[in-house]
Amino acid sequence: MSGAEWKAMRQIVTPTFSSAKMKAMFPLIAERAQTLKNSLLKESLEEVNVPDFMTRFTTDVIGSCAFGVDPGSLKDPESPFLKMSQKMFKIDRSTVLKRYRRTFFPKLFKFLNLRTYSKDVGTFFTTIIKKVLDERRATGVQRHDFLQIMLNVQKTETNFVMTDTLIISNSFIFMLAGLESSSTTLSFCLYELAKDKHIQDDLRTEIVDCLERYGGINYEAVCSMRLVNQAVLETLRLHPPTPLATRLCTSACTLNGTDLSVRVRDPVLIPLYCIQRDAQHFPNPDKFNPERFKETNPPGFLAFGEGPRSCPGARFAQLTVTAALAALLSSFEIEPCSMTTSTIVYDPRSVMLKNKGGIWLKFVPL
């Protein structure tokens, strides 16, 4: 989507993530965070496959907030919704090549009618959304979620036609942008905290204080967790889920200080990982140091993008990750276990940054 169509959609989507709407939607996130904690209490905590649990958590959050359903992934690892979402994000050479073809050869990708996920995945999620839309129209039931906001826009917006196809597409985008990136961020953050007990203890002290002050995991409590938010941002700096950002040139230019010319419609790759590990921007760049974000986001931090095409759901992602950390750190001490890798080695097969050896940690109930 580009040009006027993109601008119109952006103007519709951006208010979806306003503070008022996030506050109304937050109980759905908080409920899943509590379920995450309770699910872990039922498991063997000596060696926890962290990405598995975090993916099940974010699947339930996205399912509830974007699709209006309860996937039940934390309660049932065989949940059809979970299985289909995993199929969407599966890692193999064919999928990786298709994604790069879509970036560098979009016209060819469209001409060949290629897909980055199988047809049955699209059919599964489309059927779910259509069913929920039909039920809400028939019953008049309203819910504080992304789907309801799109429905309300469809009823009231006169300058933009919000079709069911666009509602379905936006729900897919919500999942693609938020599910795995949030679970990956949570996994890496817990890994870094397990390796630094001092920082973990500082975060726990703040979490317990905020939960007591505001009466549990609610919007006000999570928004007050300054240190936790700093840790989340530092995790995104060290381990940006998507190490590259892609953009399409809309106006020919020559990059300052170089003779490199970029033509209209040239695809541009922005190396987020390299920029955010540059010592000119971040001294001692390989060290996990949440204090970097004590004042404001420093120059060179691009995990959510920059400018008019920055991620509109950044606040939603931060609330989701912070709520999960609040539920976990207030209930468990996180430690390395026998399967914890001493360093992070990224899996070269993965489009998103993932540790090749997985992330396994020990959860000690408090």
C-alpha positions in Angstrom: 0.0 0.0 0.0 1.4 3.4 -1.0 0.6 7.0 -1.6 -2.9 8.4 -0.9 -4.3 5.0 -0.1 -1.6 4.3 2.6 -2.0 7.8 4.0 -5.8 7.4 4.4 -5.4 4.0 6.1 -2.7 5.4 8.4 -5.0 8.2 9.5 -7.6 5.6 10.3 -5.3 3.1 12.1 -3.2 5.5 14.2 -6.1 6.6 16.5 -6.6 2.9 17.1 -3.5 3.0 19.3 -4.4 6.2 21.3 -3.9 6.1 25.1 -7.7 6.0 25.6 -8.2 3.0 23.4 -5.1 1.2 24.8 -6.5 1.7 28.3 -9.8 0.2 27.3 -8.1 -2.7 25.6 -5.5 -3.3 28.3 -7.7 -5.7 30.5 -7.5 -8.2 27.6 -3.7 -8.1 27.8 -3.6 -8.2 31.6 -5.9 -11.3 31.6 -3.5 -13.2 29.3 -0.5 -12.1 31.4 -2.1 -13.7 34.5 -2.8 -16.8 32.4 0.9 -16.9 31.4 2.0 -16.8 35.0 -0.5 -19.5 36.0 0.5 -21.7 33.1 4.1 -21.6 34.1 3.2 -22.5 37.7 1.8 -25.8 36.4 5.0 -26.7 34.5 8.4 -28.0 35.4 10.3 -24.8 36.1 13.8 -26.2 36.0 14.2 -25.9 32.2 11.6 -23.7 30.6 11.5 -23.3 26.8 11.0 -19.5 27.0 10.2 -18.7 23.3 7.5 -21.4 23.3 5.7 -19.9 26.3 6.1 -16.3 25.1 4.8 -17.2 21.6 1.7 -18.9 23.2 1.2 -15.7 25.3 1.4 -13.3 22.4 -0.7 -15.6 20.3 -3.5 -15.3 22.9 -3.0 -11.5 23.1 -3.2 -11.0 19.4 -6.1 -13.5 19.0 -8.1 -11.6 21.7 -7.2 -8.0 20.6 -7.1 -8.4 16.8 -9.3 -11.3 16.1 -11.8 -11.1 18.9 -11.4 -14.7 20.0 -9.7 -16.7 22.7 -7.1 -19.0 21.0 -6.5 -20.8 24.3 -2.8 -21.3 23.4 -1.5 -21.1 26.9 -4.0 -23.7 28.1 -3.6 -25.9 25.1 -0.3 -26.2 23.1 -2.3 -28.0 20.4 -4.7 -25.0 19.9 -5.6 -24.8 16.1 -5.1 -21.0 16.3 -1.6 -21.5 17.7 -0.7 -24.2 15.1 -1.8 -22.0 12.2 0.0 -19.0 13.5 3.2 -21.1 13.9 2.7 -22.3 10.3 2.5 -18.6 9.2 5.9 -17.9 10.8 7.7 -21.2 10.0 11.3 -20.9 9.0 12.5 -22.7 5.9 14.6 -21.7 2.9 11.6 -21.4 0.6 9.7 -18.9 2.9 12.9 -16.8 3.4 13.4 -16.6 -0.4 9.8 -15.6 -1.0 10.0 -12.8 1.5 13.1 -11.4 -0.1 11.5 -11.7 -3.5 8.5 -9.7 -2.2 10.8 -7.0 -1.0 13.1 -6.7 -4.1 10.8 -7.9 -6.9 7.3 -6.9 -5.8 5.9 -6.9 -9.3 7.3 -10.3 -10.1 6.0 -11.6 -6.7 2.5 -10.4 -7.6 2.7 -11.6 -11.2 3.6 -15.1 -10.1 0.9 -15.0 -7.4 3.4 -16.1 -4.8 2.5 -16.3 -1.1 4.7 -16.1 2.0 2.3 -18.4 3.8 0.2 -21.3 2.6 -3.4 -20.8 1.4 -4.9 -22.8 4.3 -3.4 -20.3 6.8 -5.2 -17.4 5.0 -8.4 -19.4 4.8 -8.3 -20.3 8.5 -7.9 -16.8 9.8 -10.2 -15.2 7.3 -13.0 -17.6 8.3 -12.5 -16.7 12.0 -12.7 -12.9 11.3 -15.7 -13.2 9.1 -17.5 -15.3 11.7 -16.8 -12.8 14.5 -17.9 -9.9 12.2 -21.2 -11.6 11.4 -21.8 -12.4 15.1 -21.3 -8.8 16.2 -23.5 -7.4 13.5 -26.2 -9.9 14.3 -26.1 -9.5 18.1 -24.9 -5.9 18.5 -22.3 -7.1 21.0 -19.4 -4.6 21.4 -15.9 -5.4 22.8 -12.9 -3.2 23.4 -10.6 -4.7 20.8 -9.0 -3.8 17.4 -11.7 -5.6 15.4 -14.5 -3.5 17.1 -12.6 -0.3 16.3 -12.4 -1.3 12.6 -16.1 -2.1 12.7 -16.9 1.3 14.2 -14.9 3.0 11.5 -16.8 1.0 8.9 -20.1 2.4 10.3 -19.1 6.0 10.8 -16.2 7.0 8.5 -17.5 8.8 5.4 -14.2 9.8 3.7 -12.8 6.3 3.6 -14.5 3.0 2.7 -13.5 0.4 5.3 -14.5 -2.9 3.6 -14.5 -6.3 5.3 -11.4 -7.1 3.2 -9.5 -4.2 4.7 -10.6 -5.3 8.2 -9.3 -8.8 7.5 -6.1 -7.4 6.0 -5.4 -5.1 9.0 -6.0 -8.0 11.4 -3.4 -10.0 9.5 -1.0 -7.1 9.6 -1.6 -6.8 13.3 -0.6 -10.5 13.7 2.4 -10.3 11.4 3.8 -7.2 13.0 3.1 -8.0 16.6 3.0 -11.7 17.4 6.5 -12.9 16.9 8.3 -9.6 17.4 6.7 -9.3 20.9 7.4 -12.9 21.9 11.0 -12.6 20.6 11.5 -9.4 22.6 10.2 -11.0 25.8 12.4 -14.0 25.3 15.6 -12.0 24.9 14.7 -9.6 27.7 14.2 -12.6 30.2 17.5 -14.0 29.0 19.4 -10.7 29.7 17.7 -10.4 33.1 18.6 -13.9 34.0 22.2 -13.1 33.4 22.1 -9.8 35.4 20.5 -10.4 38.8 21.1 -6.8 39.9 19.0 -5.4 37.1 16.4 -8.1 37.6 16.0 -7.2 41.3 15.7 -3.5 40.5 12.9 -4.2 38.0 11.2 -6.5 40.5 11.3 -3.8 43.2 9.7 -1.3 40.9 7.0 -3.9 39.7 6.0 -4.9 43.2 5.8 -1.2 44.2 3.6 -0.3 41.2 1.3 -3.3 41.7 0.7 -2.5 45.3 0.2 1.2 44.6 -2.3 0.7 41.8 -3.9 -2.6 42.9 -2.6 -5.2 40.4 -1.6 -5.4 36.8 -3.6 -2.6 35.2 -3.0 0.2 32.7 -1.9 2.8 35.3 0.5 0.3 37.0 2.2 -0.7 33.8 2.5 2.8 32.5 4.3 3.7 35.8 7.0 1.0 35.3 9.8 3.3 34.1 12.7 0.8 34.7 10.8 -2.0 33.1 10.1 0.1 30.0 13.8 1.0 29.8 14.7 -2.7 29.9 12.3 -3.4 27.1 13.8 -0.7 24.9 17.3 -1.8 25.7 16.3 -5.3 24.6 15.0 -4.0 21.4 18.2 -2.1 20.8 20.4 -5.1 21.5 18.2 -7.7 19.8 15.8 -5.9 17.3 13.4 -8.7 16.2 13.6 -7.5 12.6 17.3 -6.6 12.0 16.5 -4.9 8.7 13.9 -2.3 7.8 12.8 -2.1 4.2 11.6 1.1 2.5 10.8 2.1 -1.1 12.4 5.3 -2.5 9.7 7.8 -3.6 12.0 10.6 -4.6 15.4 10.4 -6.3 18.2 11.5 -4.1 22.0 11.2 -3.5 23.0 10.3 0.0 24.8 13.0 1.9 28.6 12.6 1.9 28.5 9.9 -0.8 28.1 9.5 -4.5 25.4 6.9 -4.0 22.2 7.8 -5.9 18.9 6.2 -5.1 16.3 6.1 -7.8 12.5 6.2 -7.5 11.1 2.8 -6.5 14.5 1.5 -5.5 14.1 -0.8 -2.5 16.3 0.4 0.5 17.4 -1.8 3.3 18.2 -0.1 6.6 20.5 -2.2 8.9 18.9 -1.6 12.3 21.0 -4.1 14.1 24.3 -2.5 12.9 23.1 1.0 13.7 22.0 0.1 17.1 25.3 -1.7 17.9 27.4 1.2 16.7 29.6 2.5 19.4 29.3 6.1 18.1 25.6 6.0 19.1 25.8 3.6 22.1 29.1 3.3 24.1 30.0 -0.3 25.0 27.2 -1.3 22.6 27.2 -5.1 23.4 26.4 -4.5 27.1 22.8 -4.8 28.3 22.3 -1.4 30.0 18.7 -0.1 30.4 20.1 3.2 31.8 20.7 4.3 28.2 17.0 5.0 28.0 16.7 6.9 31.3 16.0 10.3 29.8 14.7 9.6 26.3 15.2 7.4 23.3 18.8 8.2 22.1 19.6 8.9 18.5 20.3 5.7 16.6 17.4 3.8 18.2 15.2 2.7 15.3 13.5 -0.5 16.6 10.1 1.0 15.8 11.2 2.8 12.7 11.2 6.5 12.2 9.1 9.1 10.5 5.6 8.8 9.1 6.0 5.1 8.5 7.1 4.2 12.0 5.3 1.4 13.7 1.8 2.7 14.8 1.5 -0.3 17.3 4.7 0.5 19.3 2.7 1.4 22.4 0.6 -1.7 22.2 3.7 -3.9 21.9 5.4 -2.1 24.9 2.3 -2.6 27.0 2.1 -6.3 26.1 5.7 -7.0 26.9 5.6 -4.9 30.1 2.5 -6.7 31.4 4.1 -10.1 30.8 7.3 -9.0 32.6 5.2 -7.6 35.5 3.3 -10.9 35.9 6.5 -13.0 35.7 9.0 -11.0 37.7 6.5 -10.5 40.5 6.1 -14.2 40.8 9.4 -15.8 39.8 13.1 -15.2 40.0 14.6 -16.0 36.6 17.9 -17.8 36.5 20.1 -19.6 33.9 19.7 -23.3 33.7 21.8 -26.2 32.4 20.4 -25.6 28.8 21.0 -21.8 28.8 23.6 -20.8 26.2 26.5 -18.7 27.4 26.1 -16.3 24.5 23.6 -15.5 21.8 24.3 -16.8 18.4 21.6 -15.8 15.9 20.0 -18.5 13.7 21.0 -17.6 10.1 17.8 -19.4 8.8 15.5 -17.0 10.6 14.2 -13.7 9.1 13.8 -12.5 12.7 16.6 -12.6 15.2 16.5 -15.8 17.2 19.0 -17.6 19.3 20.3 -20.7 17.5 20.3 -22.7 20.7 16.9 -21.5 21.8 16.4 -19.7 25.1 16.0 -22.0 28.1 15.8 -20.6 31.7 14.9 -21.6 35.2 11.9 -20.0 36.9 12.0 -20.1 40.7 8.7 -19.2 42.4 8.9 -16.5 45.0 
